Amino acid sequence: MESEFIQQIDLAGKVVVVAGGTSGINLGVAEDFARAGARVAVLSRSADKVDAAVNRLRALGAEAFGASADVRDYSATESVLRSVHQEFGDFDVLISGAAGNFPAAAVGMSANGFKSVVDIDLLGTYNVLRASYEFLRKPGASVINISAPQSELPTITQAHVCAAKAGVDMLTKVLALEWGPFGVRVNGVIPGPIDGTEGMARLAPTEQDRALVTGSVPLRRYGTPRDVANVCRFLASPLADFVSGVVLAADGGWVLGGASQAMGVIGQPLLDAAHQGQ
């Protein structure tokens, strides 16, 4: 039974594309797929980060390819995805994880700041998925969007992220409906507080904040990129062949309410300061 299970999650030779796969959670996911034998392509705005990520993936023994583009730019995104297709062929797995975040009260945030996060998270996800469609293996492809607890929980100082990620989750479900008849599965993953990521360093910058977050997670720990990668690998594997339109939390139970509670305490001083400045 064990050998059969391992065969079902073996991704040797599969083409995996990770948008935003040069740092944090997304790089951890790309590395996990590389260890599983996949041919991995990473996309990011920074050419230097792309080169560094490709070198890390190749050091794991994987065939790796990288290209740089801003996911907010559809033409640039389409162009680099075409170059990946020319290099590796049809995509078996597409993971869209580009994201932006900074804590700010709504009244203390510029319209451009709000727009920037929505453009990266929501428009960027749409651009990656739409531009990839012609290159997806049909039937058989698995698309995975990286979401966030803010998609489900209203959270102060996170209006921009809440709006953007809620849109990503709905896009996941709509495309599961539209692309399902062509054999393409579309799912999402909600990471919890993941150790060592830039996002959590911004949202919980002090040891006191970190302790508050840890205490608000039912499993009482921060997650790791591998925790998220394990869920992505399951969703990409034949074990999830009948799973589509699902947004699955890999968060230790944080999305049950702890995320909003902890971030509310941490963000309250910022919210108070913003309103006092009005």
N, C-alpha and C positions, 0 to 999 in steps of 0.2 A: 504493500500500500504506500509506503514512504516513497519508493522509487517512482511510482505512478504519479504521486503528488508533485514530486520534484520535476518530472517531465512536463506537467501541466503548467508550471510557472517558469519553465525554461524559455528564455527569449533569445536564444542563440540565433544570430543572423537577422533578427528583426530590425527594421529601420525605425528608430525612435528620434523624434524631433522635440527639443525642449526650448521653447521661447522664454527668454529670461534665465536660461540655464547656466549662467556663469558665476552665480554667487548664492549663498544662503540655502534656503530650502530647495530651490530648483537645481542648483549644482549638486546637492546631495541626492536628489532624485536621478539626475543624469548619471552620477557615479554608480548608483545602485543598478541601473539598467546596463551600464557598461560591465559591471561585475557579472551580470546575468548573461553576458555574451552578445548583447545587442550592438548594432552599429548606431552610434549616437551623434546627432548633430545639435549644436547649441547656437542660439541666436541671442544677441544683446546689442545695445546701442554702442558700448565701448569695445573698440577693436582690441585694445590691450587685454581686457577681461576675457574676450573670446579666445585670444591666443593662449592665455594662461589656463583657461578651462580645457581647451583641446589638449594641451600638454598633459594635464592631470588625467584626462580620460585615456589618452594613449599610454600613460604610465601604468594604467590598470590593465593594459593589454587589448583595449578596444580599438576598433576602427572608429575614428572620430573626425568630425568636420565642423567648422565654425564659420559664421558670417555675421557681420554687424549691420544693424538697421534699427531705426526708431520705429517701434510698432505703431506709433501714432500716424505714420506716413504709409498709406496703403501701397503706393507704388514701390517704395523701397522694400517693404515687407514682402510683397509679391515677388520682387526680383531676387531677394536672397533665398526665398523658399524654392524658387525655380532652380537656383544654383544647387541647393541641397538635393533636389530631385534628380538633377543631372548627374550628381555625384553618387547617390545611393539608390535611386529608383523610388517606387511608390512607398508612401509612409504607412507603416503598420500602426504606430502609436504617435499621437500628437499631444503634447502637453503645453498648455498656455499658462505661463506663470508670471509674466511681467507685471509689476505692481509698483505703486508709489504710495507713500503715507507720511504724514507729519501730524502731530497733535495740534489742534487749533479749534477754538470755539467758533461757531458760525459767524458771530458778529465780529470776531477778530480775524477772520479769514478773507482774503481778497477774492474777488470773482475769478481771477486768473488762477489762484491757488486751488480753488474748488475745481475749476475746469481742467487743470493739469492732472489731478488724480483721476477724474472721470475719463479723461482722454487716454491715460496710460492703462488703467484697469479695464474699463468697459469698451471703449472704442478700440483699444489695442487688442483685447481679446477677440472682438468681432473681426478686426483686420486679419489677425493670424488665422482664425478659423476659416473665414471666407476665402482668403488667398490660398489656403492649403487644400481646399475642397477638391480641386481637380487632380491633386497629387496623392490623395488618400487611396489606400487599397480598398476597393469596393467590389464585393463585400469583404468585411473582415477588419476594418480599421477601428481603433479605439481612440477617442478624443477625451482628454481629461483637462478640465479647467481648475486652476488653483484659486479657491475662493478665500473667505475669511469669516470668523465669527460675527463680524459686523454686518454681514449680509442678513443675519437673522435677528440680531439683538441691537436695538437702538442704544447707542453709546455716545456719551457726551464727548466733545472735542473730536468726533469722528464722523461728522455729517457727510463729508465728501466720500469717505471710504464706505460708509453704510449704503449710500446711494449707488455708488459704483459697483460694489460687490453684490448687492441685491439684484442689480441689472445683470451681472455675470451669471448668477444662479438662474435667473429666468431665461437668459439666452441659452444656457445649458439645456433646460427643459424643452424649449421651443425647437432647438436643433435636434434634440433626441426624437422629437415627433417628425420633423421634416426629413432627417437623414436616415432614420431607422429603416424605412422601406428599401433603402439602397444598401443595407447591411452595415451601416456605420453606427457604432454605439457612442453616445456622448454623455459623460458623467462629470461630476465635480468632486473636489476634496476640500474640506475646510480644515486647515491646520490650526492647532491651538497655539499656545505660547511655545515657540521653538527656540531652544538655547542657541546662543551664538549668532543670531540673526540681527541684521541692521534694524529691522522693524521693531523687535522687542527692545532693543537698546534705546530706541527713541521713545517707545511707549512706556517703558519701565526702566528709567535710566539709573535709579539709585538702588542700593541694596535693600532699603526699606520697601521700595516699590516692588522689587523682585520677590521679596518675602510675601508681600500681599498677594501677588499674582499666584505664587506657588500654593498659598493657602486657599485660594479660590478655585483651584483645580481639584475635582473630586479625587483623582489619583495622586494628588499632592506632589507633583513634580512637573518640571518643564519637559516638553517633548524634545526629540532630536530629529534631524532631517531624515534619518533612517525610518523613524516611525511613520512619517508621511510617505516616504518612498515605498514602504511595504504595502500601503494601501493602494498607491498608484500601480504597483506591480501586479497586485491582485486584480484591479480593474482592467488592466491591459491584457490579462492572461485569459486562457480558455475557461478558467474557473468562473469567470464573470460573463460568459457568453450571452446570458439572458438578463444582464443587468444594464439598463440604460435609463437616462433621465433622473438619476439619483445624485444627490449631493451628500456625500458621506463625510462625517466629521472624524478627524483623526486628532483628537484634542484632549483626551483624558476626561471627557465629560464637561469641558469648560463652557461649551455652547449652551449648556442647560441653564445658565444664568450667571455663573461666576465671572464670565468675561465682562459683562455689562457692569456688574457690581464692583469689581476690582478697578476697572478703567474709570468708573464714576468717581471713586475715591481719589485715584491718582490725578484725574483731570479736573477736579473741582477747583483747585486754586487757579488754574489757567482760565477756567470759565468765569470765576469771580473777577479776576483781573481784567478780562475782556469787557465785562459789563460795567465795571467801575470806570473804565476808560471812555465809555460812551458819553 
